[in-house]
Amino acid sequence: MFSFLKSDPVKKLDKEYGQLLEKAIQAQRSGDIKLYSELTAQAEMVRVQIQIAKGD
């Protein structure tokens, strides 16, 4: 009945994915390649979760 009030988990994951990629880019620009690779790996894990949630 109130399905329009439920938050979309894919939308939340998309936002988290974008934030992680932005942090990764900033880390790369500052020269912290280790942090860049960690953040990129985390973003990849979130991307997989997005694909699972979408059913791809």
N, C-alpha and C positions, 0 to 999 in steps of 0.2 A: 504494500500500500504506500509506504513512504520510501520507496526505492530511490527516489531522487535525492534523498538526504544522505544516502550512503556515499562515502568517499570512494573514489575510483583508485584501486591499488596500483594500476598501471600509471596513472597520472602522478602519483606519489613517487613511484620508482623512476619515472622519466625525469622528474625534478632532481632526485638524488643523483641520477646518472649525470645530468648536466653539471651539477655542482662539483661532482668528483672530477669530471674532465676539466672544468675551469681551474680547480685547485692544482691538477696535474700540470696544466699549461703554465700556471704561475711558478710552480716548482721547477719546471724545466727552464723557464726564462731566468730564474735566479741561480741556476746551475746545480740544483740539488737533484741529480739524476736518480739517486736511490729513492727519494720520496716520490719522484715522478713515476718510477716504475711500480711502486707500491700502490699509488693512487690509480694508476692505469689498470692494474690487476683488479682492484676493488671495483672500478667502473665496469670492467668486463664481467665480473660476477653479477653485478646489478643488471647488466644487459641480458644475461642469460635468464635471470629471474623475470625480466620483462617479457622475453620470448615465451617462457613457460606460462606466464599469466595470460598472455594473448592467445596461447594455444598453437603457436607456430612450431 
